[in-house]
Amino acid sequence: VKRERERDRGRERGTDMWTLSTTRLFVPLLLLASVPVLLHGVQARLPPLPELHSEADLKAFVDESSTGARLLFLTTESKECAVCKSQERALRATHGIEGSNFKIAKIFMSDERLKMLREVGNIDRTGSLFFESENQLSIPALIFFRDGLPRRYELDFSKLQQMVDSFQLYTEHPVYQLDTEDDWKRWNSAERAFKVTAIFKSQEDFAEFESAARVFQNDMVFAVLANETIAKREGFTSLPHIYITAPFSSRRTELDMSNGVERLKLAHRFKKFLSNSVLAFSPFWAPEIWTQRKPKPILLTFVDPTESKALLEDLYKALLLARETNKHREEYWSVVVDVKEYEVMAKSAGVNLDSLPHIQILHPSKKKHFFYRGSIGGASISEFVDKYFDHKLKPEEKSADIPEEDNMNALVQPLVFKNFVQKAMRDAKRDVVVEFWNPECVPCRSFVQAYEKIAKHYEDDKKIVFYSYNTLENDIPEAIDLDKLPVMALFQAPVEAEDEEELLELLEERDPVMFGGFGDGLHNTPQEQLIQYIETKRAFSSNGKKKPREEL
């Protein structure tokens, strides 16, 4: 009886253990399986974006921008636009951070609604970057409205809260008020900015002026003169009166106010003035310069702002004169750069900081620098610009000295502009990996050791070579398109050619495989993943053919 009882207890314990182990196994699996369902439920509960259907809806939305920022999401009803869906999901998640000063809506685009946007949204009047071609709007897109005026925005959806915060800046007062003689003197002594001075006789005119000023408050400074005595002394008798002065220039550009003050017309005039002037001390003025789809050349003038006032004034007047008298003035930008603030940019452009001012023409897409070596005068600078457009100038080639042979045995060999084509692009026997970096770039410095370890991994492989290319000391080769640093480029070796002529053709036609890393960039990508990526790309030759197994 005792043995039978013990046997029964053993069976019960076995059953309990089996039940417990089964529970431990299946409960986590059940929870994992329910995660997608839960996430789908959360996404489904996100409030949808309000949709604008008619011209009246759009007009009301634009009119509301006089009380706060409004963001319009242009999208399509096509189910094939994955980017449209992902961006809309990100915007839907912002409903919790919306307030009275910031609201979002969407509109499904069509030819009819494009016409509606042009008429009601005024996107032709103040924005030259909305269209890829004359009648085609790029989708998806975001337009920010403030006081009825549109601005195109390229946004990082991972930083949506910062985006909302930045919009609040446009609700602040952008216009200075000049009440006293001291205010007037300080205003006139400020010489390093585009200044817009206005005198009004009605509050309605001032409100229109302030609305236009909000859009350009990052590019120009605005003031209204509220002292009648000063206004009469300066000869401002016919009101309203608005004029613009450029940096280091006492000449006033008067705006025609005979048709009254209207914010859209004012904004259009401000934009046109900036586009045709010399942009002072900020190479990052206006997104048009660096994000233009058809890049225009830039006349860059590098100066030391601590130089004498007379020298800077003469230089700026010469640049203004060159622009005003040049037949190509609509075809290029002119920018003055402060080398104290943008020293890295100056060094990258090949500027000798001991020999300022320095003038050059830079073409963003062609990556070519054309140096000016004449005297500071409007006529000679204008002639230099003419020679550039007539293709009579030779570009400068910035290159460090070719390294000595002693460095050629290192795991990572230095590469310079002078030998880039020969070493990287015309190596017919080996795969070539080039790391592009800049000593001023923090992620580049943190990637140095990882890159050396990758090269160490291939130490015994004679069919691959590793180079390092310093972009601060060397021009970026035409074959390379860089949008960030650090970046690796892999030039795949061609398969065996029938003759030398075919081999040269294969070498000339091959494009490098550019790789900026996974996630946050090369410096945060594990070494094993980088090696695996290189191996995957090495399996193919430059013309896309798989390499024979014995070559790998």
ZAMARGU-4260 file (C-alpha; in steps of 0.2 Angstrom, whole numbers, plus 5000, padded with zeros to 4 digits):
<rodrens>
0) 5000/5000/5000 | 5014/5012/5005 | 5023/5008/4988 | 5007/5011/4978 | 5004/5028/4987
5) 5022/5033/4983 | 5020/5028/4965 | 5003/5038/4964 | 5012/5054/4971 | 5026/5052/4958
10) 5013/5052/4944 | 5005/5068/4951 | 5022/5077/4953 | 5026/5072/4935 | 5010/5079/4929
15) 5013/5095/4938 | 5030/5097/4931 | 5024/5094/4914 | 5010/5107/4916 | 5023/5120/4923
20) 5036/5117/4909 | 5022/5119/4896 | 5016/5135/4903 | 5033/5142/4904 | 5035/5138/4885
25) 5019/5144/4878 | 5014/5159/4888 | 5029/5169/4881 | 5025/5163/4864 | 5007/5169/4866
30) 5013/5186/4872 | 5025/5188/4857 | 5011/5183/4845 | 5000/5196/4853 | 5012/5211/4851
35) 5008/5215/4832 | 4989/5214/4836 | 4992/5226/4851 | 5003/5238/4840 | 4990/5237/4826
40) 4977/5242/4839 | 4987/5257/4845 | 4990/5263/4827 | 4972/5261/4823 | 4967/5272/4838
45) 4979/5287/4831 | 4967/5301/4826 | 4967/5304/4807 | 4973/5320/4800 | 4959/5332/4795
50) 4957/5332/4776 | 4954/5348/4766 | 4942/5344/4752 | 4937/5361/4744 | 4943/5378/4740
55) 4934/5385/4755 | 4942/5372/4767 | 4959/5377/4760 | 4955/5396/4762 | 4949/5394/4780
60) 4965/5384/4784 | 4977/5397/4776 | 4967/5411/4785 | 4969/5403/4802 | 4988/5404/4800
65) 4986/5422/4805 | 4983/5416/4823 | 4996/5402/4823 | 5007/5390/4813 | 4998/5378/4800
70) 5006/5363/4792 | 4999/5356/4776 | 5004/5338/4771 | 5003/5336/4752 | 5000/5317/4748
75) 4992/5305/4736 | 4978/5292/4737 | 4990/5280/4728 | 4993/5264/4739 | 5010/5262/4731
80) 5018/5278/4740 | 5026/5270/4755 | 5034/5286/4760 | 5018/5295/4760 | 5010/5282/4772
85) 5025/5282/4784 | 5026/5301/4785 | 5007/5302/4788 | 5009/5290/4802 | 5022/5301/4810
90) 5011/5317/4808 | 4996/5308/4815 | 5006/5304/4831 | 5008/5323/4834 | 4990/5326/4838
95) 4995/5326/4856 | 5008/5340/4854 | 4996/5351/4844 | 4990/5367/4851 | 4981/5382/4846
100) 4997/5389/4838 | 5000/5373/4828 | 4988/5363/4818 | 4991/5350/4804 | 4980/5345/4789
105) 4982/5335/4773 | 4976/5336/4755 | 4976/5323/4742 | 4984/5331/4726 | 4976/5332/4709
110) 4978/5344/4694 | 4962/5353/4701 | 4969/5355/4718 | 4986/5360/4712 | 4977/5375/4703
115) 4968/5378/4720 | 4985/5378/4730 | 4992/5391/4717 | 4977/5402/4719 | 4972/5401/4737
120) 4989/5395/4745 | 5000/5408/4735 | 5014/5395/4733 | 5019/5403/4717 | 5021/5420/4725
125) 5034/5417/4739 | 5041/5400/4735 | 5052/5395/4721 | 5056/5378/4727 | 5039/5370/4727
130) 5040/5363/4709 | 5051/5349/4702 | 5046/5356/4685 | 5034/5370/4679 | 5018/5360/4683
135) 5023/5345/4693 | 5023/5346/4712 | 5034/5334/4721 | 5025/5322/4733 | 5025/5320/4748
140) 5028/5338/4753 | 5025/5349/4768 | 5020/5367/4767 | 5021/5378/4782 | 5009/5393/4783
145) 5011/5408/4794 | 5000/5424/4791 | 4995/5417/4774 | 5012/5415/4768 | 5019/5398/4763
150) 5036/5390/4765 | 5042/5373/4759 | 5049/5362/4773 | 5060/5347/4772 | 5058/5339/4789
155) 5066/5326/4800 | 5050/5316/4807 | 5060/5309/4821 | 5062/5326/4828 | 5044/5332/4827
160) 5044/5340/4844 | 5058/5351/4839 | 5049/5355/4823 | 5034/5361/4833 | 5045/5371/4845
165) 5054/5380/4830 | 5037/5385/4823 | 5033/5394/4839 | 5047/5406/4835 | 5037/5413/4821
170) 5024/5419/4833 | 5036/5431/4841 | 5037/5449/4837 | 5049/5451/4822 | 5050/5470/4821
175) 5060/5483/4831 | 5052/5499/4836 | 5063/5515/4835 | 5056/5528/4846 | 5071/5539/4851
180) 5087/5547/4843 | 5098/5534/4852 | 5087/5520/4844 | 5089/5528/4827 | 5108/5530/4829
185) 5110/5512/4834 | 5100/5506/4820 | 5110/5515/4807 | 5126/5510/4814 | 5122/5491/4812
190) 5131/5487/4796 | 5132/5468/4795 | 5114/5464/4790 | 5100/5467/4778 | 5090/5481/4786
195) 5072/5485/4781 | 5066/5502/4788 | 5047/5507/4787 | 5037/5522/4792 | 5018/5520/4793
200) 5003/5530/4795 | 4990/5516/4799 | 4990/5501/4810 | 4983/5490/4796 | 4999/5494/4785
205) 5010/5489/4800 | 5001/5473/4802 | 5003/5468/4784 | 5022/5473/4785 | 5024/5463/4801
210) 5016/5447/4793 | 5029/5448/4778 | 5043/5451/4791 | 5039/5435/4800 | 5044/5424/4785
215) 5061/5433/4782 | 5066/5436/4800 | 5080/5424/4799 | 5087/5433/4784 | 5084/5452/4787
220) 5081/5463/4801 | 5065/5474/4802 | 5062/5491/4811 | 5048/5503/4811 | 5052/5522/4814
225) 5039/5528/4827 | 5046/5546/4829 | 5038/5559/4819 | 5052/5572/4821 | 5065/5560/4814
230) 5054/5555/4800 | 5052/5573/4795 | 5070/5577/4796 | 5075/5562/4785 | 5062/5567/4772
235) 5050/5553/4774 | 5035/5564/4770 | 5025/5552/4759 | 5018/5538/4769 | 5019/5523/4770
240) 5038/5523/4766 | 5049/5507/4766 | 5067/5505/4760 | 5081/5492/4761 | 5099/5494/4764
245) 5112/5480/4761 | 5127/5477/4773 | 5141/5490/4772 | 5130/5500/4760 | 5122/5517/4764
250) 5112/5516/4748 | 5093/5514/4750 | 5083/5503/4739 | 5066/5511/4740 | 5050/5500/4738
255) 5036/5507/4728 | 5021/5509/4740 | 5009/5518/4728 | 4998/5503/4727 | 4997/5501/4746
260) 5005/5489/4758 | 5001/5471/4755 | 5010/5457/4764 | 5012/5445/4749 | 5018/5458/4737
265) 5031/5464/4751 | 5037/5446/4754 | 5039/5444/4735 | 5050/5460/4735 | 5060/5455/4750
270) 5064/5438/4741 | 5068/5446/4725 | 5080/5458/4733 | 5089/5445/4743 | 5091/5434/4727
275) 5099/5448/4717 | 5110/5455/4731 | 5126/5449/4740 | 5122/5438/4754 | 5133/5444/4769
280) 5142/5433/4782 | 5131/5418/4781 | 5134/5404/4768 | 5119/5395/4774 | 5107/5409/4770
285) 5091/5402/4762 | 5088/5384/4758 | 5089/5388/4740 | 5108/5389/4739 | 5111/5372/4746
290) 5096/5362/4741 | 5092/5369/4724 | 5088/5355/4711 | 5098/5364/4698 | 5112/5371/4708
295) 5119/5388/4703 | 5137/5393/4705 | 5141/5403/4720 | 5153/5418/4721 | 5161/5415/4738
300) 5171/5429/4746 | 5180/5425/4762 | 5184/5439/4774 | 5190/5442/4791 | 5177/5453/4800
305) 5190/5461/4811 | 5198/5469/4796 | 5196/5488/4794 | 5179/5495/4791 | 5184/5504/4776
310) 5191/5488/4767 | 5176/5478/4771 | 5165/5493/4764 | 5175/5494/4748 | 5174/5475/4745
315) 5156/5474/4748 | 5152/5489/4736 | 5163/5481/4723 | 5153/5464/4725 | 5137/5474/4723
320) 5143/5483/4708 | 5149/5467/4700 | 5132/5459/4702 | 5122/5474/4696 | 5132/5476/4680
325) 5135/5458/4676 | 5124/5450/4662 | 5124/5433/4672 | 5117/5440/4688 | 5102/5429/4688
330) 5113/5414/4686 | 5124/5414/4701 | 5123/5418/4720 | 5135/5429/4729 | 5139/5426/4747
335) 5152/5434/4759 | 5158/5421/4772 | 5165/5426/4789 | 5181/5415/4791 | 5181/5417/4810
340) 5164/5408/4811 | 5166/5396/4796 | 5184/5392/4797 | 5182/5374/4793 | 5172/5378/4777
345) 5186/5390/4772 | 5199/5377/4774 | 5189/5365/4764 | 5187/5377/4750 | 5207/5379/4749
350) 5207/5396/4757 | 5224/5403/4763 | 5218/5412/4780 | 5234/5423/4779 | 5229/5430/4762
355) 5212/5438/4764 | 5200/5443/4757 | 5199/5428/4745 | 5186/5426/4731 | 5182/5411/4721
360) 5168/5403/4711 | 5161/5386/4718 | 5149/5375/4708 | 5140/5364/4721 | 5137/5349/4709
365) 5153/5349/4700 | 5164/5352/4715 | 5175/5364/4706 | 5184/5379/4713 | 5189/5394/4702
370) 5200/5406/4711 | 5200/5425/4708 | 5217/5433/4708 | 5213/5451/4702 | 5211/5467/4712
375) 5196/5472/4722 | 5185/5481/4709 | 5168/5479/4703 | 5173/5478/4684 | 5187/5466/4687
380) 5176/5454/4697 | 5162/5455/4685 | 5174/5451/4671 | 5180/5436/4681 | 5162/5430/4682
385) 5160/5432/4663 | 5175/5421/4660 | 5168/5407/4671 | 5152/5407/4661 | 5161/5408/4645
390) 5172/5392/4651 | 5188/5402/4650 | 5194/5398/4668 | 5203/5382/4674 | 5198/5375/4691
395) 5210/5374/4705 | 5215/5357/4711 | 5218/5356/4730 | 5228/5341/4734 | 5240/5336/4748
400) 5258/5330/4742 | 5259/5312/4736 | 5264/5301/4751 | 5282/5294/4751 | 5284/5275/4747
405) 5287/5272/4766 | 5268/5274/4769 | 5264/5261/4755 | 5266/5246/4767 | 5254/5252/4780
410) 5237/5243/4782 | 5228/5259/4778 | 5237/5269/4765 | 5235/5288/4763 | 5227/5294/4746
415) 5227/5311/4739 | 5218/5320/4725 | 5233/5319/4713 | 5234/5300/4713 | 5216/5296/4717
420) 5212/5291/4699 | 5227/5280/4697 | 5227/5272/4713 | 5208/5270/4716 | 5199/5270/4700
425) 5212/5261/4688 | 5218/5247/4699 | 5213/5232/4688 | 5219/5218/4700 | 5211/5222/4717
430) 5196/5228/4725 | 5199/5246/4732 | 5191/5252/4748 | 5192/5271/4752 | 5187/5279/4768
435) 5182/5298/4766 | 5185/5308/4782 | 5189/5325/4789 | 5199/5328/4804 | 5187/5341/4810
440) 5173/5328/4810 | 5170/5320/4827 | 5162/5304/4820 | 5176/5302/4807 | 5189/5302/4822
445) 5179/5289/4831 | 5179/5278/4816 | 5198/5278/4813 | 5201/5263/4824 | 5187/5253/4817
450) 5193/5255/4800 | 5210/5250/4804 | 5203/5234/4812 | 5194/5230/4796 | 5210/5233/4786
455) 5219/5221/4798 | 5205/5208/4795 | 5211/5208/4777 | 5229/5209/4780 | 5233/5192/4771
460) 5221/5195/4757 | 5231/5202/4742 | 5216/5206/4731 | 5210/5220/4742 | 5218/5237/4747
465) 5212/5250/4760 | 5215/5269/4758 | 5211/5284/4768 | 5206/5301/4760 | 5207/5317/4769
470) 5193/5329/4762 | 5200/5344/4771 | 5217/5343/4762 | 5210/5337/4745 | 5196/5341/4733
475) 5182/5328/4732 | 5184/5319/4716 | 5171/5320/4703 | 5167/5302/4703 | 5162/5303/4722
480) 5145/5310/4728 | 5147/5314/4747 | 5132/5320/4758 | 5140/5315/4774 | 5156/5309/4783
485) 5163/5297/4786 | 5159/5286/4771 | 5167/5271/4763 | 5168/5268/4744 | 5171/5251/4736
490) 5178/5250/4719 | 5175/5233/4713 | 5189/5225/4702 | 5183/5220/4685 | 5182/5203/4678
495) 5196/5197/4666 | 5194/5207/4650 | 5199/5200/4633 | 5211/5214/4629 | 5218/5230/4636
500) 5205/5241/4627 | 5191/5232/4635 | 5199/5233/4652 | 5201/5252/4651 | 5183/5253/4646
505) 5178/5243/4661 | 5188/5253/4673 | 5182/5270/4666 | 5163/5264/4667 | 5163/5257/4685
510) 5155/5267/4698 | 5160/5265/4717 | 5148/5257/4729 | 5146/5271/4742 | 5142/5265/4760
515) 5138/5277/4775 | 5135/5263/4787 | 5119/5256/4795 | 5107/5266/4807 | 5117/5281/4814
520) 5132/5280/4802 | 5149/5271/4800 | 5155/5275/4817 | 5140/5267/4826 | 5140/5251/4814
525) 5148/5235/4821 | 5164/5230/4813 | 5157/5212/4809 | 5142/5220/4799 | 5154/5231/4789
530) 5165/5216/4785 | 5150/5206/4780 | 5144/5221/4769 | 5161/5222/4760 | 5161/5203/4757
535) 5143/5204/4749 | 5149/5218/4737 | 5165/5209/4733 | 5156/5194/4726 | 5152/5204/4711
540) 5164/5213/4698 | 5162/5231/4693 | 5151/5226/4678 | 5139/5216/4689 | 5145/5199/4685
545) 5148/5186/4698 | 5167/5183/4701 | 5174/5166/4699 | 5174/5156/4716 | 5193/5155/4716
550) 5195/5174/4715 | 5186/5176/4732
</rodrens>
